[in-house]
Amino acid sequence: MPIHEEHLIRPENLKTHENLVIDGVDVSGHWSTFIESRVVTDYNEAIEEEISSLPGGEFIHRCWQCGSCTNSCTVNAVNPEFNPRYWIYLIRMGMESELLRDRDIIWQCVSCNKCTYACPRDVMPEGVMKATAHWLELKGHTPKSPSTVFDEVFAGQVIETGKIEEGRVLRHFLKRTGQPMIQPWLVEMVKRMVFGLPLKMLIHLGLANIFRPRTSQWARARSAINEYVAEKEDEHQTALGLDDLVELAKQEVTSKSTPAGE
């Protein structure tokens, strides 16, 4: 289904003629605003398949472009350029270059799930937005978003110890995102904890930061989880064709490091 909304047309593609007469009718100025014709030659026919292979994107093929997702979107209410329906359209049309023009805002989805509740086709638009953001990162089009970094830190700690220690998660997240460890909101939260929590709980939190408690007999579970994660990462790499790119990069490095004549 074609996109007709004027606000979705790139400004550089709208042309207005100051003086134009067609069949004897003066259509100068506003009346002569036309959409510049163009030929799209950089289709990526695999983009829908690639995104549908990632968690959350499995049902993108169900979309019939009703617009319920964008109409209910929390972020769209603040920033009209955040348009899940339009991006799903671009993905299904294979218009990768157009999608990449919005790569800096796609990750801003707040996972409120209003779009998912409103969708009559069970496309799970929230999942599609997360899959698209993940696709952008895996393809190297965008750096890892703060939410991705937090997910990695959180999951890494759970896999390693079988427990969640909020203080360590927060410290590692701030460090990996280049943020200062001392922030006004964090200082205020610590003050309220010191004066509001029982002494026994404060001691427990302090010791957890030092000794890193672990779930008993966690080694086998950790091994199984790591094996599963590696398997899924391999699947995603293969689906996105990244295995071939890695292999080509290795071959290039090898050829450059091999002395001539050998």
C-alpha positions in Angstrom: 0.0 0.0 0.0 1.5 3.3 -1.0 2.3 6.1 1.4 0.3 9.3 0.6 0.8 11.5 3.7 2.6 14.7 2.7 4.6 14.8 6.0 6.2 11.5 5.0 7.6 12.9 1.7 11.1 14.2 2.0 11.2 18.0 1.6 13.8 17.8 -1.2 11.4 15.7 -3.2 8.6 18.4 -3.2 9.0 20.8 -6.0 7.1 24.1 -6.4 7.2 26.2 -9.5 6.9 30.0 -9.2 5.4 30.3 -12.6 3.7 27.4 -14.3 0.8 27.2 -16.8 -0.7 23.9 -17.8 -3.3 23.7 -20.5 -3.9 27.4 -20.2 -4.5 27.1 -16.4 -2.1 29.1 -14.1 -1.0 26.7 -11.4 1.9 28.9 -10.1 3.0 28.7 -6.5 1.3 26.4 -4.1 -0.9 24.9 -6.8 2.2 23.6 -8.7 3.6 21.5 -5.8 4.6 18.1 -7.2 6.4 15.1 -5.9 9.6 14.7 -7.9 9.7 11.3 -9.7 12.6 9.1 -8.9 13.9 5.6 -9.5 14.8 3.5 -6.5 17.7 1.2 -7.4 19.0 0.1 -4.0 16.2 -2.3 -2.9 17.2 -4.9 -0.3 14.8 -7.7 -1.0 16.1 -9.6 2.1 15.5 -6.9 4.7 12.0 -8.1 5.7 13.3 -11.7 6.1 16.4 -10.4 8.0 14.3 -8.5 10.5 11.7 -11.2 10.9 14.5 -13.6 11.8 15.3 -11.5 14.9 13.3 -11.7 18.2 10.2 -9.5 17.9 10.0 -9.3 14.2 8.5 -12.7 13.5 5.0 -11.3 12.5 5.9 -8.3 10.5 4.4 -10.0 7.4 0.9 -9.7 8.9 0.8 -5.9 8.7 -1.9 -4.4 6.5 -0.9 -0.7 7.1 -4.0 0.3 9.1 -1.9 2.8 11.1 -3.2 1.7 14.5 0.3 1.4 15.9 1.4 4.9 15.0 -2.0 6.4 16.1 -1.5 4.9 19.6 2.2 5.4 19.9 3.5 7.3 22.9 6.6 8.6 21.2 4.7 9.6 18.1 2.6 11.9 20.2 5.7 13.8 21.1 7.7 13.4 17.9 5.6 12.8 14.7 8.6 11.6 12.9 8.5 8.4 15.0 6.3 6.4 12.7 6.2 2.6 13.2 3.6 2.0 10.4 5.8 3.9 7.9 9.0 2.0 8.9 7.2 -1.4 8.6 6.1 -0.3 5.1 9.7 0.6 4.2 10.9 -2.8 5.5 8.3 -4.8 3.6 9.1 -2.8 0.4 12.8 -3.4 0.8 13.6 0.3 0.9 16.7 0.1 3.1 18.1 3.5 2.2 14.9 5.2 3.2 14.8 3.3 6.5 18.4 4.2 7.3 17.5 7.9 7.1 15.6 7.5 10.3 18.1 5.2 12.0 18.8 7.8 14.7 15.2 7.8 16.1 14.0 4.2 15.6 15.7 3.0 18.8 13.6 5.6 20.8 10.7 3.1 21.3 9.8 3.1 25.0 8.2 -0.4 25.0 4.9 0.9 26.3 3.2 -1.7 24.1 0.2 0.5 23.3 0.8 -0.3 19.6 0.8 -4.0 20.3 -2.5 -3.8 22.2 -4.0 -1.7 19.3 -2.8 -3.8 16.4 -5.7 -5.8 14.9 -3.4 -8.2 13.1 -1.1 -9.2 16.0 2.0 -7.8 14.2 3.5 -7.0 17.6 4.8 -3.6 16.5 6.8 -3.0 19.7 8.7 -6.2 18.9 9.3 -5.1 15.3 10.7 -1.8 16.5 13.1 -3.6 18.8 14.0 -6.1 16.1 14.7 -3.2 13.7 16.9 -1.4 16.2 18.8 -4.6 16.8 19.1 -5.1 13.0 20.6 -1.6 12.7 23.1 -2.4 15.3 24.1 -5.8 14.0 24.5 -4.3 10.5 26.8 -1.6 11.9 24.4 1.2 10.8 24.1 2.5 14.4 26.1 2.2 17.6 24.6 0.1 20.4 21.8 2.1 22.1 21.8 2.7 25.9 18.9 0.2 26.2 20.9 -2.5 24.4 23.9 -1.9 26.6 21.7 -2.1 29.7 20.2 -5.4 28.5 23.7 -6.8 27.9 24.9 -5.8 31.4 21.7 -7.1 33.1 21.7 -10.4 31.2 25.5 -10.8 31.6 25.2 -10.6 35.4 22.2 -13.0 35.6 24.0 -15.5 33.4 27.3 -15.2 35.3 25.9 -15.4 38.9 22.2 -16.4 38.7 21.4 -13.4 40.8 20.6 -9.7 40.2 22.5 -7.1 42.2 21.2 -3.7 41.2 24.2 -1.6 42.3 26.6 -3.6 40.2 24.3 -3.5 37.2 24.0 0.3 37.5 27.8 0.8 37.9 28.6 -1.3 34.8 25.9 0.3 32.8 27.2 3.8 33.6 30.7 2.8 32.9 30.0 1.2 29.5 27.9 4.2 28.4 30.5 6.7 29.4 28.4 8.3 32.1 29.8 9.7 35.4 29.3 7.4 38.4 28.1 10.3 40.6 24.8 11.8 39.4 22.3 14.0 41.2 19.4 11.5 41.0 21.7 8.7 42.2 22.9 10.7 45.1 19.3 11.5 46.1 18.3 7.8 45.8 21.2 6.7 48.0 20.3 9.3 50.6 16.7 8.1 50.8 17.9 4.5 51.0 20.3 5.3 53.9 17.6 7.0 55.9 14.7 4.9 54.8 15.8 1.3 54.7 16.4 -1.0 57.7 20.1 -1.4 58.7 20.0 -5.1 58.0 19.0 -4.6 54.4 21.7 -1.9 53.9 24.3 -4.3 55.2 23.1 -7.0 52.9 23.2 -4.6 49.9 26.8 -3.5 50.8 28.0 -7.1 51.2 26.4 -8.1 47.9 28.5 -5.4 46.2 31.7 -6.8 47.7 31.3 -10.6 47.6 29.1 -11.0 44.4 26.7 -13.7 45.7 25.9 -16.6 43.4 23.1 -19.1 43.1 24.2 -22.4 44.4 25.1 -25.1 41.8 24.7 -22.5 39.1 27.6 -23.8 36.9 25.5 -26.2 34.8 22.7 -23.7 34.3 25.2 -21.1 33.2 26.8 -23.5 30.7 23.4 -24.4 29.2 22.4 -20.7 28.9 25.7 -19.7 27.3 25.3 -22.6 24.8 21.8 -21.4 24.0 22.9 -17.8 23.6 25.7 -18.7 21.3 23.4 -20.8 19.2 20.9 -17.9 18.8 23.7 -15.5 18.0 24.9 -17.8 15.2 21.4 -18.0 13.8 21.1 -14.3 13.7 24.5 -13.9 12.1 23.6 -16.4 9.4 20.1 -14.9 8.8 21.7 -11.4 8.3 24.5 -12.8 6.1 27.1 -11.6 8.6 28.9 -14.9 8.6 29.9 -14.3 4.9 31.1 -10.8 5.7 33.2 -12.1 8.6 34.7 -14.8 6.5 35.5 -12.3 3.7 37.2 -10.0 6.2 39.3 -12.9 7.5 40.4 -13.8 4.0 41.3 -10.2 3.3 43.4 -10.0 6.4 45.1 -13.3 5.6 45.9 -12.2 2.1 47.4 -9.0 3.3 49.5 -10.7 5.9 50.8 -13.4 3.4 54.2 -12.3 1.8 54.2 -12.1 -1.9 55.3 -15.2 -3.7 54.1 -17.6 -1.0 
